[in-house]
Structures are given as C-alpha cells and as structure tokens.
Amino acid sequence: MNENKKVVLIGGKILITQEKLNTMRAVDIRTVDKAALQDVSGFIFDISLSKEERAARVLRATKNPYCFRHGDTVIKLEFADNGPPLQDIMCNFLVRQKSG
C-alpha cells in the first residue's frame, strides 16, 4: 500500500489518512490563518478514556493536532521519536497557562 494512502486507526476506526496527517503536520505557523484554527482553551483531557479514545477526541476537537489555538496564541506541535506523549505536553502547557 502507498505510504500516503495508509490510514491511521484509532480504536479500530479509520479516522484519517496518512496523507492528511502529513498535510496537517506541514502547516506553516507563520502563514496559517489564525482565525481558521480551532481554539482549545476549553478542552479538557479525560484521563479515564483509553489512549485511543483520547487521541480520537483530540483529533476531533483540534481538527489538526499539530496546529491550533489557545485563545489568541497559535500553537504548532512537532514531535521527536523519543519525546514525551502528547498528553503530557498538552497538560503541562495548559497548567502553565492557567498558572500565569
């Protein structure tokens, strides 16, 4: 199967193609329309959900898990293969934002 045609499965459900995920990852924070990005300032992580369910929820809420807004701040995420999980990164970020 072509690499771009592979699908990302979360909880056994097809949520997105690898091609679409690659397009999301390639968004340029310098040129993106801030108003078009999803605002995650009210997003709450539900740690009672499985990793797959949390990933699906993040994907649905952000529309692009690599580039979104928190209020007026545009956020672009990039991941290292050996980096911490997205949940840890987002939780730490939101705690810092809430603390001032």
Residue pairs with C-beta under 8 A, 6 or more apart in sequence:
3 18
4 17
4 18
4 19
4 22
5 17
5 18
5 19
6 17
6 18
7 14
7 15
7 16
7 17
7 18
8 14
8 15
8 16
8 17
8 18
8 21
9 15
10 52
10 53
10 55
10 56
10 59
11 50
11 52
11 53
11 56
13 56
15 56
15 59
16 59
24 64
24 65
24 66
24 67
25 66
25 78
27 64
27 66
27 67
27 76
29 67
29 74
29 76
32 67
32 74
34 69
34 72
34 74
37 63
37 64
37 67
37 68
37 69
37 74
38 61
38 62
38 63
38 64
38 68
38 69
39 68
39 69
39 70
39 71
40 61
40 62
40 68
40 69
40 70
40 75
41 69
41 70
41 71
43 58
43 61
43 62
45 54
45 87
45 90
45 91
46 54
46 57
47 54
47 87
49 57
54 87
55 86
58 65
58 86
58 90
59 65
62 68
65 77
65 86
66 76
66 77
66 78
67 74
67 75
67 76
67 77
68 74
68 75
69 75
70 93
70 94
70 97
75 93
77 86
77 89
79 86
83 89
